């Protein structure tokens, strides 16, 4: 997961440089939108996994009590 976030950061920096060089290029703007959508998808997956772990831990503690 950390490697994916590092790759996202590299891609984001490259897109920002491209956008600064060509601020009206529709392709770069669309790539930025896709970047944010992909990053949001990864964050959503992480949150879902954390919720699954939380529920599993809650059930485990309930069985022990």
PyMOL Python script that loads the backbone (N, CA, C, O; Angstrom):
from pymol import cmd

cmd.read_pdbstr("""\
ATOM      1  N   UNK A   1       0.823  -1.180   0.000  1.00  0.00           N
ATOM      2  CA  UNK A   1       0.000   0.000   0.000  1.00  0.00           C
ATOM      3  C   UNK A   1       0.877   1.258   0.000  1.00  0.00           C
ATOM      4  O   UNK A   1       0.611   2.211  -0.733  1.00  0.00           O
ATOM      5  N   UNK A   2       1.911   1.246   0.822  1.00  0.00           N
ATOM      6  CA  UNK A   2       2.802   2.403   0.870  1.00  0.00           C
ATOM      7  C   UNK A   2       3.488   2.646  -0.471  1.00  0.00           C
ATOM      8  O   UNK A   2       3.718   3.786  -0.874  1.00  0.00           O
ATOM      9  N   UNK A   3       3.805   1.556  -1.144  1.00  0.00           N
ATOM     10  CA  UNK A   3       4.441   1.684  -2.460  1.00  0.00           C
ATOM     11  C   UNK A   3       3.468   2.311  -3.450  1.00  0.00           C
ATOM     12  O   UNK A   3       3.866   3.132  -4.277  1.00  0.00           O
ATOM     13  N   UNK A   4       2.198   1.929  -3.371  1.00  0.00           N
ATOM     14  CA  UNK A   4       1.196   2.519  -4.254  1.00  0.00           C
ATOM     15  C   UNK A   4       1.062   4.014  -4.001  1.00  0.00           C
ATOM     16  O   UNK A   4       0.968   4.799  -4.945  1.00  0.00           O
ATOM     17  N   UNK A   5       1.053   4.413  -2.732  1.00  0.00           N
ATOM     18  CA  UNK A   5       0.953   5.831  -2.416  1.00  0.00           C
ATOM     19  C   UNK A   5       2.189   6.588  -2.908  1.00  0.00           C
ATOM     20  O   UNK A   5       2.079   7.724  -3.368  1.00  0.00           O
ATOM     21  N   UNK A   6       3.353   5.965  -2.813  1.00  0.00           N
ATOM     22  CA  UNK A   6       4.574   6.599  -3.319  1.00  0.00           C
ATOM     23  C   UNK A   6       4.490   6.783  -4.828  1.00  0.00           C
ATOM     24  O   UNK A   6       4.900   7.819  -5.351  1.00  0.00           O
ATOM     25  N   UNK A   7       3.962   5.784  -5.531  1.00  0.00           N
ATOM     26  CA  UNK A   7       3.786   5.893  -6.976  1.00  0.00           C
ATOM     27  C   UNK A   7       2.760   6.969  -7.317  1.00  0.00           C
ATOM     28  O   UNK A   7       2.936   7.710  -8.284  1.00  0.00           O
ATOM     29  N   UNK A   8       1.690   7.058  -6.530  1.00  0.00           N
ATOM     30  CA  UNK A   8       0.697   8.109  -6.729  1.00  0.00           C
ATOM     31  C   UNK A   8       1.352   9.485  -6.598  1.00  0.00           C
ATOM     32  O   UNK A   8       1.084  10.385  -7.395  1.00  0.00           O
ATOM     33  N   UNK A   9       2.201   9.639  -5.605  1.00  0.00           N
ATOM     34  CA  UNK A   9       2.858  10.928  -5.382  1.00  0.00           C
ATOM     35  C   UNK A   9       3.757  11.299  -6.555  1.00  0.00           C
ATOM     36  O   UNK A   9       3.771  12.450  -6.991  1.00  0.00           O
ATOM     37  N   UNK A  10       4.510  10.322  -7.067  1.00  0.00           N
ATOM     38  CA  UNK A  10       5.382  10.585  -8.213  1.00  0.00           C
ATOM     39  C   UNK A  10       4.552  11.001  -9.419  1.00  0.00           C
ATOM     40  O   UNK A  10       4.894  11.945 -10.131  1.00  0.00           O
ATOM     41  N   UNK A  11       3.459  10.283  -9.634  1.00  0.00           N
ATOM     42  CA  UNK A  11       2.596  10.600 -10.781  1.00  0.00           C
ATOM     43  C   UNK A  11       1.969  11.987 -10.612  1.00  0.00           C
ATOM     44  O   UNK A  11       1.869  12.749 -11.574  1.00  0.00           O
ATOM     45  N   UNK A  12       1.556  12.305  -9.402  1.00  0.00           N
ATOM     46  CA  UNK A  12       0.952  13.601  -9.122  1.00  0.00           C
ATOM     47  C   UNK A  12       1.945  14.731  -9.403  1.00  0.00           C
ATOM     48  O   UNK A  12       1.590  15.733 -10.022  1.00  0.00           O
ATOM     49  N   UNK A  13       3.180  14.566  -8.948  1.00  0.00           N
ATOM     50  CA  UNK A  13       4.204  15.584  -9.183  1.00  0.00           C
ATOM     51  C   UNK A  13       4.453  15.771 -10.675  1.00  0.00           C
ATOM     52  O   UNK A  13       4.595  16.899 -11.147  1.00  0.00           O
ATOM     53  N   UNK A  14       4.505  14.672 -11.413  1.00  0.00           N
ATOM     54  CA  UNK A  14       4.704  14.763 -12.861  1.00  0.00           C
ATOM     55  C   UNK A  14       3.524  15.471 -13.526  1.00  0.00           C
ATOM     56  O   UNK A  14       3.713  16.297 -14.419  1.00  0.00           O
ATOM     57  N   UNK A  15       2.318  15.147 -13.089  1.00  0.00           N
ATOM     58  CA  UNK A  15       1.142  15.798 -13.661  1.00  0.00           C
ATOM     59  C   UNK A  15       1.127  17.292 -13.345  1.00  0.00           C
ATOM     60  O   UNK A  15       0.743  18.101 -14.190  1.00  0.00           O
ATOM     61  N   UNK A  16       1.537  17.657 -12.153  1.00  0.00           N
ATOM     62  CA  UNK A  16       1.584  19.077 -11.803  1.00  0.00           C
ATOM     63  C   UNK A  16       2.580  19.829 -12.680  1.00  0.00           C
ATOM     64  O   UNK A  16       2.306  20.944 -13.125  1.00  0.00           O
ATOM     65  N   UNK A  17       3.725  19.220 -12.922  1.00  0.00           N
ATOM     66  CA  UNK A  17       4.718  19.843 -13.801  1.00  0.00           C
ATOM     67  C   UNK A  17       4.158  20.010 -15.205  1.00  0.00           C
ATOM     68  O   UNK A  17       4.320  21.059 -15.828  1.00  0.00           O
ATOM     69  N   UNK A  18       3.496  18.962 -15.701  1.00  0.00           N
ATOM     70  CA  UNK A  18       2.905  19.040 -17.035  1.00  0.00           C
ATOM     71  C   UNK A  18       1.818  20.110 -17.087  1.00  0.00           C
ATOM     72  O   UNK A  18       1.716  20.853 -18.063  1.00  0.00           O
ATOM     73  N   UNK A  19       1.008  20.182 -16.032  1.00  0.00           N
ATOM     74  CA  UNK A  19      -0.065  21.166 -15.990  1.00  0.00           C
ATOM     75  C   UNK A  19       0.498  22.583 -15.934  1.00  0.00           C
ATOM     76  O   UNK A  19      -0.045  23.489 -16.565  1.00  0.00           O
ATOM     77  N   UNK A  20       1.572  22.781 -15.192  1.00  0.00           N
ATOM     78  CA  UNK A  20       2.208  24.103 -15.148  1.00  0.00           C
ATOM     79  C   UNK A  20       2.754  24.501 -16.520  1.00  0.00           C
ATOM     80  O   UNK A  20       2.692  25.668 -16.908  1.00  0.00           O
ATOM     81  N   UNK A  21       3.287  23.524 -17.243  1.00  0.00           N
ATOM     82  CA  UNK A  21       3.845  23.798 -18.562  1.00  0.00           C
ATOM     83  C   UNK A  21       2.756  23.999 -19.616  1.00  0.00           C
ATOM     84  O   UNK A  21       2.932  24.767 -20.562  1.00  0.00           O
ATOM     85  N   UNK A  22       1.629  23.301 -19.445  1.00  0.00           N
ATOM     86  CA  UNK A  22       0.532  23.358 -20.425  1.00  0.00           C
ATOM     87  C   UNK A  22      -0.802  23.466 -19.692  1.00  0.00           C
ATOM     88  O   UNK A  22      -1.559  22.496 -19.648  1.00  0.00           O
ATOM     89  N   UNK A  23      -1.100  24.622 -19.120  1.00  0.00           N
ATOM     90  CA  UNK A  23      -2.275  24.752 -18.242  1.00  0.00           C
ATOM     91  C   UNK A  23      -3.629  24.543 -18.917  1.00  0.00           C
ATOM     92  O   UNK A  23      -4.621  24.305 -18.228  1.00  0.00           O
ATOM     93  N   UNK A  24      -3.693  24.624 -20.223  1.00  0.00           N
ATOM     94  CA  UNK A  24      -4.979  24.485 -20.899  1.00  0.00           C
ATOM     95  C   UNK A  24      -5.108  23.160 -21.655  1.00  0.00           C
ATOM     96  O   UNK A  24      -6.033  22.977 -22.446  1.00  0.00           O
ATOM     97  N   UNK A  25      -4.173  22.239 -21.404  1.00  0.00           N
ATOM     98  CA  UNK A  25      -4.198  20.940 -22.100  1.00  0.00           C
ATOM     99  C   UNK A  25      -5.246  20.044 -21.441  1.00  0.00           C
ATOM    100  O   UNK A  25      -5.099  19.623 -20.294  1.00  0.00           O
ATOM    101  N   UNK A  26      -6.280  19.774 -22.182  1.00  0.00           N
ATOM    102  CA  UNK A  26      -7.406  18.977 -21.682  1.00  0.00           C
ATOM    103  C   UNK A  26      -6.964  17.573 -21.242  1.00  0.00           C
ATOM    104  O   UNK A  26      -7.508  17.024 -20.284  1.00  0.00           O
ATOM    105  N   UNK A  27      -5.996  17.005 -21.930  1.00  0.00           N
ATOM    106  CA  UNK A  27      -5.526  15.652 -21.584  1.00  0.00           C
ATOM    107  C   UNK A  27      -4.897  15.634 -20.188  1.00  0.00           C
ATOM    108  O   UNK A  27      -5.093  14.688 -19.425  1.00  0.00           O
ATOM    109  N   UNK A  28      -4.154  16.669 -19.870  1.00  0.00           N
ATOM    110  CA  UNK A  28      -3.515  16.730 -18.548  1.00  0.00           C
ATOM    111  C   UNK A  28      -4.566  16.928 -17.465  1.00  0.00           C
ATOM    112  O   UNK A  28      -4.492  16.321 -16.397  1.00  0.00           O
ATOM    113  N   UNK A  29      -5.536  17.773 -17.747  1.00  0.00           N
ATOM    114  CA  UNK A  29      -6.619  18.007 -16.785  1.00  0.00           C
ATOM    115  C   UNK A  29      -7.381  16.708 -16.536  1.00  0.00           C
ATOM    116  O   UNK A  29      -7.691  16.377 -15.392  1.00  0.00           O
ATOM    117  N   UNK A  30      -7.682  15.975 -17.605  1.00  0.00           N
ATOM    118  CA  UNK A  30      -8.366  14.684 -17.447  1.00  0.00           C
ATOM    119  C   UNK A  30      -7.506  13.682 -16.690  1.00  0.00           C
ATOM    120  O   UNK A  30      -8.023  12.899 -15.893  1.00  0.00           O
ATOM    121  N   UNK A  31      -6.215  13.698 -16.926  1.00  0.00           N
ATOM    122  CA  UNK A  31      -5.306  12.799 -16.208  1.00  0.00           C
ATOM    123  C   UNK A  31      -5.290  13.141 -14.718  1.00  0.00           C
ATOM    124  O   UNK A  31      -5.216  12.247 -13.875  1.00  0.00           O
ATOM    125  N   UNK A  32      -5.358  14.430 -14.397  1.00  0.00           N
ATOM    126  CA  UNK A  32      -5.419  14.841 -12.990  1.00  0.00           C
ATOM    127  C   UNK A  32      -6.702  14.332 -12.336  1.00  0.00           C
ATOM    128  O   UNK A  32      -6.679  13.856 -11.201  1.00  0.00           O
ATOM    129  N   UNK A  33      -7.805  14.433 -13.043  1.00  0.00           N
ATOM    130  CA  UNK A  33      -9.087  13.941 -12.528  1.00  0.00           C
ATOM    131  C   UNK A  33      -9.013  12.433 -12.305  1.00  0.00           C
ATOM    132  O   UNK A  33      -9.453  11.934 -11.270  1.00  0.00           O
ATOM    133  N   UNK A  34      -8.460  11.713 -13.268  1.00  0.00           N
ATOM    134  CA  UNK A  34      -8.318  10.263 -13.135  1.00  0.00           C
ATOM    135  C   UNK A  34      -7.405   9.921 -11.959  1.00  0.00           C
ATOM    136  O   UNK A  34      -7.650   8.953 -11.240  1.00  0.00           O
ATOM    137  N   UNK A  35      -6.358  10.711 -11.767  1.00  0.00           N
ATOM    138  CA  UNK A  35      -5.448  10.506 -10.639  1.00  0.00           C
ATOM    139  C   UNK A  35      -6.225  10.591  -9.332  1.00  0.00           C
ATOM    140  O   UNK A  35      -6.113   9.714  -8.475  1.00  0.00           O
ATOM    141  N   UNK A  36      -7.019  11.660  -9.184  1.00  0.00           N
ATOM    142  CA  UNK A  36      -7.775  11.834  -7.937  1.00  0.00           C
ATOM    143  C   UNK A  36      -8.813  10.729  -7.756  1.00  0.00           C
ATOM    144  O   UNK A  36      -9.054  10.286  -6.633  1.00  0.00           O
ATOM    145  N   UNK A  37      -9.422  10.285  -8.836  1.00  0.00           N
ATOM    146  CA  UNK A  37     -10.388   9.185  -8.735  1.00  0.00           C
ATOM    147  C   UNK A  37      -9.696   7.901  -8.294  1.00  0.00           C
ATOM    148  O   UNK A  37     -10.215   7.182  -7.441  1.00  0.00           O
ATOM    149  N   UNK A  38      -8.549   7.610  -8.858  1.00  0.00           N
ATOM    150  CA  UNK A  38      -7.812   6.399  -8.490  1.00  0.00           C
ATOM    151  C   UNK A  38      -7.359   6.472  -7.038  1.00  0.00           C
ATOM    152  O   UNK A  38      -7.441   5.485  -6.308  1.00  0.00           O
ATOM    153  N   UNK A  39      -6.886   7.625  -6.626  1.00  0.00           N
ATOM    154  CA  UNK A  39      -6.439   7.779  -5.240  1.00  0.00           C
ATOM    155  C   UNK A  39      -7.617   7.617  -4.278  1.00  0.00           C
ATOM    156  O   UNK A  39      -7.484   6.991  -3.226  1.00  0.00           O
ATOM    157  N   UNK A  40      -8.754   8.176  -4.639  1.00  0.00           N
ATOM    158  CA  UNK A  40      -9.950   8.025  -3.820  1.00  0.00           C
ATOM    159  C   UNK A  40     -10.367   6.559  -3.735  1.00  0.00           C
ATOM    160  O   UNK A  40     -10.786   6.098  -2.673  1.00  0.00           O
ATOM    161  N   UNK A  41     -10.258   5.824  -4.835  1.00  0.00           N
ATOM    162  CA  UNK A  41     -10.584   4.397  -4.823  1.00  0.00           C
ATOM    163  C   UNK A  41      -9.671   3.627  -3.867  1.00  0.00           C
ATOM    164  O   UNK A  41     -10.137   2.760  -3.128  1.00  0.00           O
ATOM    165  N   UNK A  42      -8.385   3.939  -3.880  1.00  0.00           N
ATOM    166  CA  UNK A  42      -7.444   3.263  -2.983  1.00  0.00           C
ATOM    167  C   UNK A  42      -7.772   3.591  -1.529  1.00  0.00           C
ATOM    168  O   UNK A  42      -7.767   2.706  -0.673  1.00  0.00           O
ATOM    169  N   UNK A  43      -8.053   4.849  -1.252  1.00  0.00           N
ATOM    170  CA  UNK A  43      -8.402   5.253   0.113  1.00  0.00           C
ATOM    171  C   UNK A  43      -9.675   4.552   0.564  1.00  0.00           C
ATOM    172  O   UNK A  43      -9.770   4.112   1.710  1.00  0.00           O
ATOM    173  N   UNK A  44     -10.653   4.445  -0.328  1.00  0.00           N
ATOM    174  CA  UNK A  44     -11.901   3.751  -0.009  1.00  0.00           C
ATOM    175  C   UNK A  44     -11.636   2.282   0.309  1.00  0.00           C
ATOM    176  O   UNK A  44     -12.216   1.736   1.248  1.00  0.00           O
ATOM    177  N   UNK A  45     -10.768   1.645  -0.464  1.00  0.00           N
ATOM    178  CA  UNK A  45     -10.427   0.248  -0.199  1.00  0.00           C
ATOM    179  C   UNK A  45      -9.766   0.098   1.164  1.00  0.00           C
ATOM    180  O   UNK A  45     -10.077  -0.835   1.904  1.00  0.00           O
ATOM    181  N   UNK A  46      -8.862   1.003   1.498  1.00  0.00           N
ATOM    182  CA  UNK A  46      -8.181   0.952   2.792  1.00  0.00           C
ATOM    183  C   UNK A  46      -9.196   1.105   3.917  1.00  0.00           C
ATOM    184  O   UNK A  46      -9.147   0.369   4.902  1.00  0.00           O
ATOM    185  N   UNK A  47     -10.106   2.049   3.776  1.00  0.00           N
ATOM    186  CA  UNK A  47     -11.138   2.251   4.800  1.00  0.00           C
ATOM    187  C   UNK A  47     -12.023   1.016   4.957  1.00  0.00           C
ATOM    188  O   UNK A  47     -12.385   0.651   6.075  1.00  0.00           O
ATOM    189  N   UNK A  48     -12.372   0.374   3.848  1.00  0.00           N
ATOM    190  CA  UNK A  48     -13.189  -0.839   3.914  1.00  0.00           C
ATOM    191  C   UNK A  48     -12.441  -1.946   4.642  1.00  0.00           C
ATOM    192  O   UNK A  48     -13.023  -2.645   5.472  1.00  0.00           O
ATOM    193  N   UNK A  49     -11.164  -2.112   4.340  1.00  0.00           N
ATOM    194  CA  UNK A  49     -10.367  -3.143   5.004  1.00  0.00           C
ATOM    195  C   UNK A  49     -10.242  -2.853   6.495  1.00  0.00           C
ATOM    196  O   UNK A  49     -10.333  -3.764   7.316  1.00  0.00           O
ATOM    197  N   UNK A  50     -10.033  -1.594   6.843  1.00  0.00           N
ATOM    198  CA  UNK A  50      -9.948  -1.233   8.255  1.00  0.00           C
ATOM    199  C   UNK A  50     -11.262  -1.520   8.971  1.00  0.00           C
ATOM    200  O   UNK A  50     -11.262  -1.980  10.113  1.00  0.00           O
ATOM    201  N   UNK A  51     -12.366  -1.253   8.312  1.00  0.00           N
ATOM    202  CA  UNK A  51     -13.675  -1.534   8.907  1.00  0.00           C
ATOM    203  C   UNK A  51     -13.865  -3.037   9.093  1.00  0.00           C
ATOM    204  O   UNK A  51     -14.412  -3.473  10.105  1.00  0.00           O
ATOM    205  N   UNK A  52     -13.411  -3.837   8.112  1.00  0.00           N
ATOM    206  CA  UNK A  52     -13.499  -5.291   8.243  1.00  0.00           C
ATOM    207  C   UNK A  52     -12.686  -5.776   9.444  1.00  0.00           C
ATOM    208  O   UNK A  52     -13.148  -6.616  10.216  1.00  0.00           O
ATOM    209  N   UNK A  53     -11.490  -5.247   9.593  1.00  0.00           N
ATOM    210  CA  UNK A  53     -10.638  -5.638  10.721  1.00  0.00           C
ATOM    211  C   UNK A  53     -11.296  -5.221  12.033  1.00  0.00           C
ATOM    212  O   UNK A  53     -11.295  -5.981  13.001  1.00  0.00           O
ATOM    213  N   UNK A  54     -11.845  -4.039  12.064  1.00  0.00           N
ATOM    214  CA  UNK A  54     -12.524  -3.545  13.264  1.00  0.00           C
ATOM    215  C   UNK A  54     -13.685  -4.460  13.641  1.00  0.00           C
ATOM    216  O   UNK A  54     -13.854  -4.801  14.812  1.00  0.00           O
ATOM    217  N   UNK A  55     -14.481  -4.855  12.656  1.00  0.00           N
ATOM    218  CA  UNK A  55     -15.619  -5.733  12.926  1.00  0.00           C
ATOM    219  C   UNK A  55     -15.148  -7.107  13.379  1.00  0.00           C
ATOM    220  O   UNK A  55     -15.743  -7.700  14.279  1.00  0.00           O
ATOM    221  N   UNK A  56     -14.092  -7.614  12.770  1.00  0.00           N
ATOM    222  CA  UNK A  56     -13.540  -8.905  13.161  1.00  0.00           C
ATOM    223  C   UNK A  56     -13.037  -8.852  14.604  1.00  0.00           C
ATOM    224  O   UNK A  56     -13.275  -9.773  15.385  1.00  0.00           O
ATOM    225  N   UNK A  57     -12.346  -7.774  14.946  1.00  0.00           N
ATOM    226  CA  UNK A  57     -11.843  -7.629  16.315  1.00  0.00           C
ATOM    227  C   UNK A  57     -12.989  -7.499  17.309  1.00  0.00           C
ATOM    228  O   UNK A  57     -12.919  -8.046  18.409  1.00  0.00           O
ATOM    229  N   UNK A  58     -14.032  -6.789  16.936  1.00  0.00           N
ATOM    230  CA  UNK A  58     -15.185  -6.616  17.816  1.00  0.00           C
ATOM    231  C   UNK A  58     -15.860  -7.966  18.067  1.00  0.00           C
ATOM    232  O   UNK A  58     -16.226  -8.280  19.200  1.00  0.00           O
ATOM    233  N   UNK A  59     -16.022  -8.756  17.014  1.00  0.00           N
ATOM    234  CA  UNK A  59     -16.638 -10.080  17.152  1.00  0.00           C
ATOM    235  C   UNK A  59     -15.757 -10.983  17.995  1.00  0.00           C
ATOM    236  O   UNK A  59     -16.260 -11.754  18.812  1.00  0.00           O
ATOM    237  N   UNK A  60     -14.448 -10.897  17.805  1.00  0.00           N
ATOM    238  CA  UNK A  60     -13.510 -11.726  18.557  1.00  0.00           C
ATOM    239  C   UNK A  60     -13.569 -11.390  20.040  1.00  0.00           C
ATOM    240  O   UNK A  60     -13.563 -12.287  20.882  1.00  0.00           O
ATOM    241  N   UNK A  61     -13.627 -10.108  20.360  1.00  0.00           N
ATOM    242  CA  UNK A  61     -13.711  -9.686  21.754  1.00  0.00           C
ATOM    243  C   UNK A  61     -15.059 -10.078  22.379  1.00  0.00           C
ATOM    244  O   UNK A  61     -15.127 -10.390  23.568  1.00  0.00           O
ATOM    245  N   UNK A  62     -16.105 -10.060  21.590  1.00  0.00           N
ATOM    246  CA  UNK A  62     -17.431 -10.426  22.090  1.00  0.00           C
ATOM    247  C   UNK A  62     -17.467 -11.918  22.447  1.00  0.00           C
ATOM    248  O   UNK A  62     -18.102 -12.307  23.428  1.00  0.00           O
ATOM    249  N   UNK A  63     -16.792 -12.746  21.656  1.00  0.00           N
ATOM    250  CA  UNK A  63     -16.749 -14.186  21.928  1.00  0.00           C
ATOM    251  C   UNK A  63     -15.946 -14.480  23.197  1.00  0.00           C
ATOM    252  O   UNK A  63     -16.253 -15.422  23.928  1.00  0.00           O
ATOM    253  N   UNK A  64     -14.921 -13.671  23.451  1.00  0.00           N
ATOM    254  CA  UNK A  64     -14.075 -13.892  24.629  1.00  0.00           C
ATOM    255  C   UNK A  64     -14.781 -13.486  25.906  1.00  0.00           C
ATOM    256  O   UNK A  64     -14.458 -13.996  26.979  1.00  0.00           O
ATOM    257  N   UNK A  65     -15.735 -12.581  25.813  1.00  0.00           N
ATOM    258  CA  UNK A  65     -16.407 -12.068  27.025  1.00  0.00           C
ATOM    259  C   UNK A  65     -17.470 -12.972  27.524  1.00  0.00           C
ATOM    260  O   UNK A  65     -18.115 -12.672  28.528  1.00  0.00           O
TER     261      UNK A  65
END
""", "prot")
cmd.dss("prot")
cmd.show_as("cartoon", "prot")
cmd.util.cbc("prot")
cmd.orient("prot")
